Protein backbone atom coordinates (compact mmCIF):
# COMPACT_ATOMS: atom_id res chain seq x y z
CA UNK A 1 0.00 0.00 0.00
CA UNK A 2 1.24 3.53 0.76
CA UNK A 3 4.10 4.95 2.80
CA UNK A 4 2.59 7.50 5.20
CA UNK A 5 4.40 10.02 7.36
CA UNK A 6 2.58 10.78 10.61
CA UNK A 7 3.66 14.15 12.02
CA UNK A 8 2.29 14.18 15.57
CA UNK A 9 3.83 15.07 18.93
CA UNK A 10 1.48 13.11 21.21
CA UNK A 11 2.70 9.49 21.70
CA UNK A 12 -0.76 7.99 22.27
CA UNK A 13 -2.09 9.53 19.06
CA UNK A 14 1.04 8.37 17.23
CA UNK A 15 0.38 4.79 18.36
CA UNK A 16 -3.33 4.83 17.50
CA UNK A 17 -2.76 6.31 14.03
CA UNK A 18 0.18 4.00 13.39
CA UNK A 19 -1.74 0.86 14.36
CA UNK A 20 -4.77 1.88 12.31
CA UNK A 21 -2.65 2.51 9.22
CA UNK A 22 -0.44 -0.57 9.63
CA UNK A 23 -3.50 -2.79 10.12
CA UNK A 24 -4.75 -1.46 6.79
CA UNK A 25 -1.51 -2.43 5.08
CA UNK A 26 0.25 0.94 5.02
CA UNK A 27 3.89 1.53 5.89
CA UNK A 28 4.30 4.21 8.56
CA UNK A 29 7.00 6.69 9.55
CA UNK A 30 6.63 9.01 12.53
CA UNK A 31 7.97 12.52 13.12
CA UNK A 32 7.40 14.38 16.39
CA UNK A 33 7.24 17.85 14.83
CA UNK A 34 7.64 19.74 11.57
CA UNK A 35 11.44 20.03 11.63
CA UNK A 36 11.79 16.28 12.13
CA UNK A 37 9.32 15.71 9.31
CA UNK A 38 11.40 17.84 6.93
CA UNK A 39 14.51 15.84 7.86
CA UNK A 40 12.71 12.56 7.21
CA UNK A 41 11.31 13.79 3.89
CA UNK A 42 14.79 14.85 2.78
CA UNK A 43 16.11 11.34 3.43
CA UNK A 44 13.34 9.37 1.72
CA UNK A 45 10.03 9.55 -0.03
CA UNK A 46 6.51 9.13 1.29
CA UNK A 47 3.16 8.93 -0.47
CA UNK A 48 1.17 11.06 1.98
CA UNK A 49 1.69 13.14 5.13
CA UNK A 50 -0.79 13.16 8.00
CA UNK A 51 0.05 16.33 9.95
CA UNK A 52 -1.11 17.61 13.33
CA UNK A 53 -1.46 21.39 13.53
CA UNK A 54 -0.38 22.06 17.14
CA UNK A 55 3.19 20.86 17.72
CA UNK A 56 6.41 22.21 19.24
CA UNK A 57 9.46 23.24 17.20
CA UNK A 58 7.50 23.74 13.96
CA UNK A 59 3.71 23.48 13.87
CA UNK A 60 1.74 21.81 11.12
CA UNK A 61 0.77 24.99 9.31
CA UNK A 62 4.38 26.12 9.10
CA UNK A 63 5.37 22.65 7.87
CA UNK A 64 2.63 22.83 5.24
CA UNK A 65 3.94 26.22 4.07
CA UNK A 66 7.44 24.73 3.70
CA UNK A 67 6.10 21.77 1.74
CA UNK A 68 4.05 23.89 -0.64
CA UNK A 69 6.99 26.23 -1.25
CA UNK A 70 9.38 23.37 -2.08
CA UNK A 71 9.02 21.99 -5.61
CA UNK A 72 9.90 18.49 -4.36
CA UNK A 73 6.82 18.35 -2.12
CA UNK A 74 4.22 20.49 -3.86
CA UNK A 75 2.38 17.40 -5.09
CA UNK A 76 2.65 15.45 -1.81
CA UNK A 77 -0.86 14.91 -0.43
CA UNK A 78 -1.10 16.46 3.04
CA UNK A 79 -4.01 15.80 5.38
CA UNK A 80 -4.16 18.06 8.40
CA UNK A 81 -5.30 16.58 11.69
CA UNK A 82 -6.22 18.74 14.68
CA UNK A 83 -7.97 18.57 18.01
CA UNK A 84 -9.24 22.12 17.76
CA UNK A 85 -11.65 21.60 14.90
CA UNK A 86 -11.71 25.38 14.47
CA UNK A 87 -13.14 26.65 11.20
CA UNK A 88 -10.29 29.16 11.11
CA UNK A 89 -7.66 26.38 11.24
CA UNK A 90 -9.44 24.56 8.43
CA UNK A 91 -9.64 27.70 6.28
CA UNK A 92 -5.97 28.53 6.80
CA UNK A 93 -4.84 24.96 6.11
CA UNK A 94 -6.89 24.68 2.93
CA UNK A 95 -5.72 28.11 1.76
CA UNK A 96 -2.07 27.14 2.28
CA UNK A 97 -2.62 23.94 0.30
CA UNK A 98 -3.80 21.10 2.53
CA UNK A 99 -5.52 18.35 0.59
CA UNK A 100 -7.73 17.28 3.47
CA UNK A 101 -8.63 18.18 7.03
CA UNK A 102 -9.74 15.91 9.88
CA UNK A 103 -10.70 16.83 13.44
CA UNK A 104 -9.56 14.66 16.35
CA UNK A 105 -10.89 12.37 17.40
CA UNK A 106 -11.74 10.89 14.04
CA UNK A 107 -13.01 7.42 13.35
CA UNK A 108 -10.72 4.84 11.77
CA UNK A 109 -13.15 4.64 8.85
CA UNK A 110 -13.09 8.38 8.19
CA UNK A 111 -9.29 8.43 8.48
CA UNK A 112 -8.83 5.54 6.06
CA UNK A 113 -11.46 6.83 3.62
CA UNK A 114 -9.73 10.21 3.52
CA UNK A 115 -6.29 8.67 3.03
CA UNK A 116 -7.55 6.29 0.36
CA UNK A 117 -8.85 9.22 -1.71
CA UNK A 118 -5.23 10.21 -2.22
CA UNK A 119 -3.32 6.93 -2.24
CA UNK A 120 -5.91 4.61 -3.73
N, CA, C and O atoms as CSV, one atom per row, in Angstrom:
chain,resi,resn,atom,element,x,y,z
A,1,UNK,N,N,0.843,-1.181,0.000
A,1,UNK,CA,C,0.000,0.000,0.000
A,1,UNK,C,C,0.892,1.249,0.000
A,1,UNK,O,O,1.890,1.297,-0.718
A,2,UNK,N,N,0.536,2.246,0.796
A,2,UNK,CA,C,1.238,3.532,0.761
A,2,UNK,C,C,2.193,3.690,1.938
A,2,UNK,O,O,2.034,3.064,2.986
A,3,UNK,N,N,3.188,4.546,1.730
A,3,UNK,CA,C,4.097,4.945,2.805
A,3,UNK,C,C,3.590,6.286,3.321
A,3,UNK,O,O,3.539,7.267,2.579
A,4,UNK,N,N,3.214,6.322,4.608
A,4,UNK,CA,C,2.587,7.496,5.196
A,4,UNK,C,C,3.445,8.036,6.332
A,4,UNK,O,O,3.884,7.293,7.210
A,5,UNK,N,N,3.673,9.346,6.295
A,5,UNK,CA,C,4.397,10.019,7.363
A,5,UNK,C,C,3.388,10.646,8.311
A,5,UNK,O,O,2.604,11.509,7.917
A,6,UNK,N,N,3.413,10.205,9.568
A,6,UNK,CA,C,2.580,10.782,10.613
A,6,UNK,C,C,3.426,11.829,11.330
A,6,UNK,O,O,4.487,11.517,11.870
A,7,UNK,N,N,2.951,13.062,11.333
A,7,UNK,CA,C,3.656,14.145,12.023
A,7,UNK,C,C,2.777,14.552,13.199
A,7,UNK,O,O,1.800,15.284,13.040
A,8,UNK,N,N,3.141,14.067,14.374
A,8,UNK,CA,C,2.292,14.180,15.566
A,8,UNK,C,C,3.190,14.129,16.796
A,8,UNK,O,O,4.072,13.274,16.878
A,9,UNK,N,N,2.981,15.026,17.748
A,9,UNK,CA,C,3.830,15.073,18.931
A,9,UNK,C,C,3.308,14.260,20.111
A,9,UNK,O,O,4.053,14.033,21.064
A,10,UNK,N,N,2.071,13.822,20.079
A,10,UNK,CA,C,1.483,13.114,21.212
A,10,UNK,C,C,1.634,11.604,21.013
A,10,UNK,O,O,1.061,11.051,20.074
A,11,UNK,N,N,2.405,10.917,21.893
A,11,UNK,CA,C,2.704,9.490,21.698
A,11,UNK,C,C,1.480,8.581,21.578
A,11,UNK,O,O,1.490,7.641,20.784
A,12,UNK,N,N,0.435,8.847,22.350
A,12,UNK,CA,C,-0.755,7.992,22.275
A,12,UNK,C,C,-1.403,8.110,20.892
A,12,UNK,O,O,-1.787,7.105,20.295
A,13,UNK,N,N,-1.521,9.326,20.395
A,13,UNK,CA,C,-2.094,9.531,19.064
A,13,UNK,C,C,-1.202,8.902,17.997
A,13,UNK,O,O,-1.701,8.316,17.036
A,14,UNK,N,N,0.108,9.021,18.162
A,14,UNK,CA,C,1.038,8.371,17.235
A,14,UNK,C,C,0.751,6.870,17.153
A,14,UNK,O,O,0.663,6.299,16.066
A,15,UNK,N,N,0.609,6.249,18.318
A,15,UNK,CA,C,0.378,4.788,18.356
A,15,UNK,C,C,-0.951,4.407,17.714
A,15,UNK,O,O,-1.020,3.460,16.930
A,16,UNK,N,N,-2.007,5.147,18.049
A,16,UNK,CA,C,-3.332,4.830,17.505
A,16,UNK,C,C,-3.333,4.979,15.979
A,16,UNK,O,O,-3.806,4.092,15.269
A,17,UNK,N,N,-2.806,6.094,15.480
A,17,UNK,CA,C,-2.762,6.306,14.034
A,17,UNK,C,C,-1.896,5.248,13.359
A,17,UNK,O,O,-2.268,4.695,12.324
A,18,UNK,N,N,-0.739,4.974,13.955
A,18,UNK,CA,C,0.185,4.002,13.386
A,18,UNK,C,C,-0.456,2.619,13.294
A,18,UNK,O,O,-0.375,1.967,12.253
A,19,UNK,N,N,-1.087,2.174,14.367
A,19,UNK,CA,C,-1.741,0.863,14.362
A,19,UNK,C,C,-2.869,0.798,13.333
A,19,UNK,O,O,-2.999,-0.188,12.607
A,20,UNK,N,N,-3.670,1.835,13.275
A,20,UNK,CA,C,-4.769,1.878,12.307
A,20,UNK,C,C,-4.236,1.756,10.885
A,20,UNK,O,O,-4.760,0.982,10.084
A,21,UNK,N,N,-3.201,2.518,10.576
A,21,UNK,CA,C,-2.647,2.511,9.221
A,21,UNK,C,C,-1.925,1.204,8.904
A,21,UNK,O,O,-2.072,0.667,7.806
A,22,UNK,N,N,-1.147,0.688,9.857
A,22,UNK,CA,C,-0.440,-0.572,9.635
A,22,UNK,C,C,-1.417,-1.728,9.453
A,22,UNK,O,O,-1.206,-2.601,8.611
A,23,UNK,N,N,-2.495,-1.730,10.251
A,23,UNK,CA,C,-3.502,-2.789,10.124
A,23,UNK,C,C,-4.226,-2.738,8.782
A,23,UNK,O,O,-4.847,-3.716,8.366
A,24,UNK,N,N,-4.141,-1.596,8.111
A,24,UNK,CA,C,-4.749,-1.456,6.786
A,24,UNK,C,C,-3.729,-1.672,5.675
A,24,UNK,O,O,-4.027,-1.477,4.497
A,25,UNK,N,N,-2.513,-2.081,6.068
A,25,UNK,CA,C,-1.506,-2.426,5.078
A,25,UNK,C,C,-0.543,-1.314,4.699
A,25,UNK,O,O,0.291,-1.499,3.812
A,26,UNK,N,N,-0.639,-0.173,5.347
A,26,UNK,CA,C,0.246,0.939,5.022
A,26,UNK,C,C,1.564,0.832,5.788
A,26,UNK,O,O,1.621,0.256,6.874
A,27,UNK,N,N,2.608,1.391,5.210
A,27,UNK,CA,C,3.888,1.534,5.891
A,27,UNK,C,C,3.873,2.904,6.562
A,27,UNK,O,O,3.378,3.874,5.988
A,28,UNK,N,N,4.414,2.983,7.774
A,28,UNK,CA,C,4.304,4.209,8.563
A,28,UNK,C,C,5.678,4.700,9.021
A,28,UNK,O,O,6.526,3.914,9.443
A,29,UNK,N,N,5.875,5.998,8.929
A,29,UNK,CA,C,7.001,6.690,9.545
A,29,UNK,C,C,6.405,7.715,10.486
A,29,UNK,O,O,5.304,8.211,10.251
A,30,UNK,N,N,7.135,8.041,11.565
A,30,UNK,CA,C,6.631,9.012,12.534
A,30,UNK,C,C,7.658,10.116,12.748
A,30,UNK,O,O,8.851,9.857,12.902
A,31,UNK,N,N,7.166,11.352,12.755
A,31,UNK,CA,C,7.967,12.520,13.124
A,31,UNK,C,C,7.236,13.224,14.261
A,31,UNK,O,O,6.007,13.297,14.270
A,32,UNK,N,N,8.000,13.739,15.217
A,32,UNK,CA,C,7.403,14.375,16.391
A,32,UNK,C,C,7.038,15.841,16.195
A,32,UNK,O,O,6.306,16.410,17.005
A,33,UNK,N,N,7.539,16.452,15.133
A,33,UNK,CA,C,7.242,17.853,14.833
A,33,UNK,C,C,7.678,18.157,13.404
A,33,UNK,O,O,8.263,17.307,12.731
A,34,UNK,N,N,7.393,19.363,12.949
A,34,UNK,CA,C,7.641,19.738,11.566
A,34,UNK,C,C,9.091,19.655,11.139
A,34,UNK,O,O,9.380,19.203,10.031
A,35,UNK,N,N,10.021,20.083,12.000
A,35,UNK,CA,C,11.438,20.026,11.633
A,35,UNK,C,C,11.894,18.592,11.409
A,35,UNK,O,O,12.625,18.303,10.462
A,36,UNK,N,N,11.458,17.706,12.280
A,36,UNK,CA,C,11.792,16.284,12.132
A,36,UNK,C,C,11.174,15.719,10.851
A,36,UNK,O,O,11.783,14.894,10.170
A,37,UNK,N,N,9.980,16.165,10.539
A,37,UNK,CA,C,9.317,15.713,9.307
A,37,UNK,C,C,10.127,16.129,8.081
A,37,UNK,O,O,10.318,15.330,7.164
A,38,UNK,N,N,10.600,17.366,8.059
A,38,UNK,CA,C,11.402,17.838,6.925
A,38,UNK,C,C,12.674,17.015,6.780
A,38,UNK,O,O,13.076,16.689,5.663
A,39,UNK,N,N,13.308,16.679,7.896
A,39,UNK,CA,C,14.508,15.844,7.855
A,39,UNK,C,C,14.191,14.470,7.277
A,39,UNK,O,O,14.941,13.955,6.448
A,40,UNK,N,N,13.084,13.878,7.711
A,40,UNK,CA,C,12.708,12.559,7.207
A,40,UNK,C,C,12.359,12.612,5.716
A,40,UNK,O,O,12.715,11.706,4.963
A,41,UNK,N,N,11.675,13.655,5.298
A,41,UNK,CA,C,11.311,13.787,3.890
A,41,UNK,C,C,12.552,13.956,3.022
A,41,UNK,O,O,12.597,13.456,1.898
A,42,UNK,N,N,13.554,14.657,3.535
A,42,UNK,CA,C,14.788,14.852,2.776
A,42,UNK,C,C,15.576,13.555,2.615
A,42,UNK,O,O,16.378,13.429,1.689
A,43,UNK,N,N,15.353,12.589,3.508
A,43,UNK,CA,C,16.112,11.342,3.434
A,43,UNK,C,C,15.336,10.188,2.803
A,43,UNK,O,O,15.850,9.071,2.737
A,44,UNK,N,N,14.126,10.430,2.346
A,44,UNK,CA,C,13.339,9.370,1.725
A,44,UNK,C,C,11.995,9.884,1.275
A,44,UNK,O,O,11.588,10.989,1.633
A,45,UNK,N,N,11.315,9.091,0.501
A,45,UNK,CA,C,10.031,9.546,-0.029
A,45,UNK,C,C,8.864,8.912,0.719
A,45,UNK,O,O,8.968,7.805,1.247
A,46,UNK,N,N,7.763,9.635,0.750
A,46,UNK,CA,C,6.510,9.127,1.292
A,46,UNK,C,C,5.406,9.436,0.292
A,46,UNK,O,O,5.568,10.284,-0.585
A,47,UNK,N,N,4.291,8.744,0.432
A,47,UNK,CA,C,3.163,8.931,-0.474
A,47,UNK,C,C,2.142,9.939,0.040
A,47,UNK,O,O,1.363,10.496,-0.733
A,48,UNK,N,N,2.154,10.171,1.369
A,48,UNK,CA,C,1.175,11.062,1.977
A,48,UNK,C,C,1.681,11.470,3.355
A,48,UNK,O,O,2.350,10.686,4.028
A,49,UNK,N,N,1.368,12.683,3.774
A,49,UNK,CA,C,1.693,13.145,5.126
A,49,UNK,C,C,0.407,13.437,5.875
A,49,UNK,O,O,-0.492,14.101,5.359
A,50,UNK,N,N,0.329,12.936,7.090
A,50,UNK,CA,C,-0.793,13.164,7.996
A,50,UNK,C,C,-0.233,14.053,9.105
A,50,UNK,O,O,0.572,13.591,9.914
A,51,UNK,N,N,-0.645,15.322,9.154
A,51,UNK,CA,C,0.052,16.333,9.948
A,51,UNK,C,C,-0.857,16.978,10.993
A,51,UNK,O,O,-1.909,17.528,10.665
A,52,UNK,N,N,-0.434,16.902,12.251
A,52,UNK,CA,C,-1.109,17.614,13.328
A,52,UNK,C,C,-0.807,19.103,13.190
A,52,UNK,O,O,0.254,19.471,12.686
A,53,UNK,N,N,-1.709,19.950,13.621
A,53,UNK,CA,C,-1.457,21.390,13.529
A,53,UNK,C,C,-0.637,21.882,14.722
A,53,UNK,O,O,0.363,22.574,14.531
A,54,UNK,N,N,-1.040,21.540,15.944
A,54,UNK,CA,C,-0.380,22.062,17.141
A,54,UNK,C,C,0.757,21.148,17.571
A,54,UNK,O,O,0.534,20.057,18.095
A,55,UNK,N,N,2.000,21.621,17.335
A,55,UNK,CA,C,3.194,20.855,17.721
A,55,UNK,C,C,4.293,21.832,18.111
A,55,UNK,O,O,4.275,22.992,17.699
A,56,UNK,N,N,5.265,21.356,18.918
A,56,UNK,CA,C,6.414,22.208,19.243
A,56,UNK,C,C,7.381,22.272,18.055
A,56,UNK,O,O,7.198,21.588,17.049
A,57,UNK,N,N,8.397,23.095,18.195
A,57,UNK,CA,C,9.463,23.242,17.197
A,57,UNK,C,C,8.962,23.899,15.910
A,57,UNK,O,O,9.347,25.025,15.593
A,58,UNK,N,N,8.112,23.200,15.178
A,58,UNK,CA,C,7.499,23.738,13.960
A,58,UNK,C,C,6.099,23.151,13.870
A,58,UNK,O,O,5.942,21.933,13.782
A,59,UNK,N,N,5.080,24.004,13.891
A,59,UNK,CA,C,3.714,23.483,13.866
A,59,UNK,C,C,3.323,23.007,12.472
A,59,UNK,O,O,4.064,23.200,11.508
A,60,UNK,N,N,2.179,22.397,12.376
A,60,UNK,CA,C,1.739,21.807,11.125
A,60,UNK,C,C,1.496,22.805,10.010
A,60,UNK,O,O,1.753,22.505,8.844
A,61,UNK,N,N,1.005,23.987,10.351
A,61,UNK,CA,C,0.767,24.993,9.315
A,61,UNK,C,C,2.080,25.503,8.736
A,61,UNK,O,O,2.187,25.721,7.529
A,62,UNK,N,N,3.073,25.692,9.588
A,62,UNK,CA,C,4.384,26.119,9.099
A,62,UNK,C,C,5.020,25.024,8.238
A,62,UNK,O,O,5.627,25.306,7.205
A,63,UNK,N,N,4.871,23.776,8.678
A,63,UNK,CA,C,5.369,22.652,7.868
A,63,UNK,C,C,4.684,22.645,6.506
A,63,UNK,O,O,5.342,22.482,5.479
A,64,UNK,N,N,3.380,22.818,6.496
A,64,UNK,CA,C,2.634,22.832,5.239
A,64,UNK,C,C,3.132,23.945,4.325
A,64,UNK,O,O,3.279,23.734,3.121
A,65,UNK,N,N,3.393,25.117,4.877
A,65,UNK,CA,C,3.944,26.222,4.069
A,65,UNK,C,C,5.280,25.824,3.435
A,65,UNK,O,O,5.520,26.090,2.257
A,66,UNK,N,N,6.145,25.185,4.229
A,66,UNK,CA,C,7.437,24.727,3.701
A,66,UNK,C,C,7.240,23.733,2.557
A,66,UNK,O,O,7.896,23.821,1.519
A,67,UNK,N,N,6.333,22.795,2.768
A,67,UNK,CA,C,6.103,21.767,1.745
A,67,UNK,C,C,5.576,22.369,0.454
A,67,UNK,O,O,6.010,21.988,-0.633
A,68,UNK,N,N,4.654,23.298,0.564
A,68,UNK,CA,C,4.048,23.889,-0.636
A,68,UNK,C,C,4.980,24.866,-1.349
A,68,UNK,O,O,4.769,25.191,-2.518
A,69,UNK,N,N,6.020,25.338,-0.638
A,69,UNK,CA,C,6.993,26.233,-1.251
A,69,UNK,C,C,8.225,25.501,-1.766
A,69,UNK,O,O,9.140,26.130,-2.297
A,70,UNK,N,N,8.260,24.192,-1.619
A,70,UNK,CA,C,9.384,23.370,-2.082
A,70,UNK,C,C,8.886,22.511,-3.240
A,70,UNK,O,O,7.981,21.693,-3.071
A,71,UNK,N,N,9.476,22.699,-4.406
A,71,UNK,CA,C,9.022,21.990,-5.612
A,71,UNK,C,C,8.991,20.477,-5.429
A,71,UNK,O,O,8.180,19.794,-6.054
A,72,UNK,N,N,9.867,19.949,-4.577
A,72,UNK,CA,C,9.905,18.493,-4.363
A,72,UNK,C,C,8.640,17.965,-3.690
A,72,UNK,O,O,8.286,16.798,-3.860
A,73,UNK,N,N,7.959,18.820,-2.926
A,73,UNK,CA,C,6.824,18.350,-2.123
A,73,UNK,C,C,5.498,19.010,-2.470
A,73,UNK,O,O,4.507,18.803,-1.770
A,74,UNK,N,N,5.461,19.789,-3.524
A,74,UNK,CA,C,4.222,20.486,-3.864
A,74,UNK,C,C,3.086,19.531,-4.204
A,74,UNK,O,O,1.918,19.861,-3.995
A,75,UNK,N,N,3.410,18.364,-4.721
A,75,UNK,CA,C,2.376,17.395,-5.092
A,75,UNK,C,C,2.098,16.360,-4.004
A,75,UNK,O,O,1.208,15.525,-4.163
A,76,UNK,N,N,2.846,16.404,-2.905
A,76,UNK,CA,C,2.646,15.450,-1.809
A,76,UNK,C,C,1.290,15.704,-1.157
A,76,UNK,O,O,1.041,16.811,-0.681
A,77,UNK,N,N,0.414,14.710,-1.124
A,77,UNK,CA,C,-0.856,14.907,-0.428
A,77,UNK,C,C,-0.622,15.108,1.073
A,77,UNK,O,O,0.094,14.336,1.711
A,78,UNK,N,N,-1.233,16.153,1.617
A,78,UNK,CA,C,-1.098,16.461,3.038
A,78,UNK,C,C,-2.496,16.574,3.634
A,78,UNK,O,O,-3.318,17.378,3.194
A,79,UNK,N,N,-2.742,15.751,4.641
A,79,UNK,CA,C,-4.005,15.800,5.378
A,79,UNK,C,C,-3.697,16.357,6.758
A,79,UNK,O,O,-2.880,15.802,7.494
A,80,UNK,N,N,-4.346,17.441,7.098
A,80,UNK,CA,C,-4.156,18.065,8.400
A,80,UNK,C,C,-5.081,17.393,9.412
A,80,UNK,O,O,-6.216,17.030,9.102
A,81,UNK,N,N,-4.569,17.242,10.615
A,81,UNK,CA,C,-5.299,16.584,11.689
A,81,UNK,C,C,-5.175,17.466,12.931
A,81,UNK,O,O,-4.064,17.793,13.349
A,82,UNK,N,N,-6.297,17.849,13.519
A,82,UNK,CA,C,-6.219,18.738,14.679
A,82,UNK,C,C,-7.315,18.457,15.689
A,82,UNK,O,O,-8.410,18.008,15.351
A,83,UNK,N,N,-6.984,18.736,16.934
A,83,UNK,CA,C,-7.968,18.573,18.009
A,83,UNK,C,C,-8.876,19.780,18.120
A,83,UNK,O,O,-9.957,19.693,18.701
A,84,UNK,N,N,-8.450,20.900,17.572
A,84,UNK,CA,C,-9.237,22.121,17.763
A,84,UNK,C,C,-10.526,22.118,16.946
A,84,UNK,O,O,-11.563,22.572,17.427
A,85,UNK,N,N,-10.470,21.618,15.735
A,85,UNK,CA,C,-11.652,21.601,14.895
A,85,UNK,C,C,-12.142,22.985,14.526
A,85,UNK,O,O,-13.263,23.130,14.037
A,86,UNK,N,N,-11.333,24.000,14.746
A,86,UNK,CA,C,-11.712,25.381,14.472
A,86,UNK,C,C,-11.880,25.611,12.970
A,86,UNK,O,O,-11.062,25.159,12.168
A,87,UNK,N,N,-12.931,26.305,12.606
A,87,UNK,CA,C,-13.138,26.649,11.200
A,87,UNK,C,C,-11.984,27.483,10.662
A,87,UNK,O,O,-11.614,27.367,9.493
A,88,UNK,N,N,-11.414,28.329,11.527
A,88,UNK,CA,C,-10.288,29.163,11.107
A,88,UNK,C,C,-9.077,28.306,10.737
A,88,UNK,O,O,-8.420,28.566,9.729
A,89,UNK,N,N,-8.776,27.284,11.549
A,89,UNK,CA,C,-7.662,26.378,11.237
A,89,UNK,C,C,-7.889,25.688,9.896
A,89,UNK,O,O,-6.975,25.577,9.079
A,90,UNK,N,N,-9.104,25.231,9.684
A,90,UNK,CA,C,-9.443,24.560,8.426
A,90,UNK,C,C,-9.251,25.507,7.240
A,90,UNK,O,O,-8.661,25.131,6.228
A,91,UNK,N,N,-9.748,26.725,7.369
A,91,UNK,CA,C,-9.639,27.696,6.277
A,91,UNK,C,C,-8.184,28.016,5.967
A,91,UNK,O,O,-7.791,28.072,4.802
A,92,UNK,N,N,-7.383,28.226,7.011
A,92,UNK,CA,C,-5.970,28.525,6.799
A,92,UNK,C,C,-5.271,27.351,6.136
A,92,UNK,O,O,-4.540,27.531,5.162
A,93,UNK,N,N,-5.490,26.150,6.658
A,93,UNK,CA,C,-4.836,24.959,6.110
A,93,UNK,C,C,-5.203,24.747,4.647
A,93,UNK,O,O,-4.334,24.452,3.827
A,94,UNK,N,N,-6.463,24.892,4.317
A,94,UNK,CA,C,-6.889,24.684,2.933
A,94,UNK,C,C,-6.357,25.785,2.015
A,94,UNK,O,O,-6.033,25.530,0.856
A,95,UNK,N,N,-6.271,27.009,2.541
A,95,UNK,CA,C,-5.717,28.111,1.756
A,95,UNK,C,C,-4.233,27.886,1.468
A,95,UNK,O,O,-3.761,28.164,0.365
A,96,UNK,N,N,-3.506,27.386,2.456
A,96,UNK,CA,C,-2.074,27.136,2.277
A,96,UNK,C,C,-1.840,25.987,1.296
A,96,UNK,O,O,-0.829,25.959,0.594
A,97,UNK,N,N,-2.782,25.039,1.251
A,97,UNK,CA,C,-2.619,23.944,0.299
A,97,UNK,C,C,-2.836,22.555,0.852
A,97,UNK,O,O,-2.424,21.577,0.228
A,98,UNK,N,N,-3.477,22.438,2.014
A,98,UNK,CA,C,-3.800,21.104,2.533
A,98,UNK,C,C,-4.782,20.422,1.583
A,98,UNK,O,O,-5.650,21.067,0.994
A,99,UNK,N,N,-4.628,19.127,1.450
A,99,UNK,CA,C,-5.516,18.353,0.587
A,99,UNK,C,C,-6.738,17.834,1.328
A,99,UNK,O,O,-7.759,17.519,0.717
A,100,UNK,N,N,-6.627,17.748,2.647
A,100,UNK,CA,C,-7.729,17.277,3.465
A,100,UNK,C,C,-7.568,17.791,4.878
A,100,UNK,O,O,-6.505,18.287,5.253
A,101,UNK,N,N,-8.638,17.670,5.668
A,101,UNK,CA,C,-8.627,18.183,7.031
A,101,UNK,C,C,-9.521,17.289,7.876
A,101,UNK,O,O,-10.692,17.090,7.553
A,102,UNK,N,N,-8.967,16.750,8.961
A,102,UNK,CA,C,-9.740,15.915,9.878
A,102,UNK,C,C,-9.628,16.471,11.288
A,102,UNK,O,O,-8.565,16.945,11.689
A,103,UNK,N,N,-10.716,16.413,12.038
A,103,UNK,CA,C,-10.702,16.826,13.437
A,103,UNK,C,C,-10.538,15.601,14.319
A,103,UNK,O,O,-11.129,14.553,14.056
A,104,UNK,N,N,-9.725,15.737,15.376
A,104,UNK,CA,C,-9.558,14.661,16.354
A,104,UNK,C,C,-10.653,14.798,17.401
A,104,UNK,O,O,-11.011,15.920,17.760
A,105,UNK,N,N,-11.185,13.717,17.890
A,105,UNK,CA,C,-10.894,12.372,17.397
A,105,UNK,C,C,-11.660,12.105,16.108
A,105,UNK,O,O,-12.753,12.630,15.894
A,106,UNK,N,N,-11.075,11.294,15.273
A,106,UNK,CA,C,-11.741,10.888,14.044
A,106,UNK,C,C,-11.867,9.375,14.049
A,106,UNK,O,O,-11.054,8.687,14.667
A,107,UNK,N,N,-12.846,8.867,13.388
A,107,UNK,CA,C,-13.010,7.417,13.347
A,107,UNK,C,C,-11.968,6.801,12.418
A,107,UNK,O,O,-11.470,7.465,11.508
A,108,UNK,N,N,-11.647,5.560,12.644
A,108,UNK,CA,C,-10.719,4.842,11.772
A,108,UNK,C,C,-11.243,4.840,10.344
A,108,UNK,O,O,-10.470,4.991,9.398
A,109,UNK,N,N,-12.541,4.672,10.184
A,109,UNK,CA,C,-13.145,4.636,8.850
A,109,UNK,C,C,-12.962,5.963,8.125
A,109,UNK,O,O,-12.574,5.989,6.957
A,110,UNK,N,N,-13.241,7.069,8.819
A,110,UNK,CA,C,-13.089,8.383,8.194
A,110,UNK,C,C,-11.623,8.643,7.840
A,110,UNK,O,O,-11.323,9.173,6.770
A,111,UNK,N,N,-10.720,8.271,8.735
A,111,UNK,CA,C,-9.289,8.432,8.477
A,111,UNK,C,C,-8.874,7.659,7.240
A,111,UNK,O,O,-8.232,8.208,6.344
A,112,UNK,N,N,-9.237,6.392,7.189
A,112,UNK,CA,C,-8.834,5.543,6.056
A,112,UNK,C,C,-9.514,5.973,4.758
A,112,UNK,O,O,-8.887,5.957,3.699
A,113,UNK,N,N,-10.774,6.352,4.827
A,113,UNK,CA,C,-11.463,6.832,3.621
A,113,UNK,C,C,-10.779,8.076,3.060
A,113,UNK,O,O,-10.600,8.208,1.849
A,114,UNK,N,N,-10.398,8.987,3.959
A,114,UNK,CA,C,-9.728,10.210,3.517
A,114,UNK,C,C,-8.380,9.896,2.900
A,114,UNK,O,O,-8.048,10.415,1.834
A,115,UNK,N,N,-7.607,9.058,3.552
A,115,UNK,CA,C,-6.288,8.669,3.030
A,115,UNK,C,C,-6.431,7.968,1.686
A,115,UNK,O,O,-5.683,8.256,0.752
A,116,UNK,N,N,-7.377,7.060,1.586
A,116,UNK,CA,C,-7.546,6.290,0.357
A,116,UNK,C,C,-7.965,7.135,-0.832
A,116,UNK,O,O,-7.764,6.723,-1.975
A,117,UNK,N,N,-8.540,8.304,-0.594
A,117,UNK,CA,C,-8.848,9.220,-1.707
A,117,UNK,C,C,-7.579,9.686,-2.409
A,117,UNK,O,O,-7.604,10.032,-3.590
A,118,UNK,N,N,-6.474,9.691,-1.675
A,118,UNK,CA,C,-5.226,10.213,-2.216
A,118,UNK,C,C,-4.209,9.144,-2.585
A,118,UNK,O,O,-3.349,9.375,-3.435
A,119,UNK,N,N,-4.297,7.981,-1.956
A,119,UNK,CA,C,-3.316,6.934,-2.242
A,119,UNK,C,C,-3.947,5.650,-2.776
A,119,UNK,O,O,-3.286,4.618,-2.894
A,120,UNK,N,N,-5.217,5.733,-3.092
A,120,UNK,CA,C,-5.907,4.612,-3.725
A,120,UNK,C,C,-6.022,3.418,-2.846
A,120,UNK,O,O,-6.583,2.402,-3.256
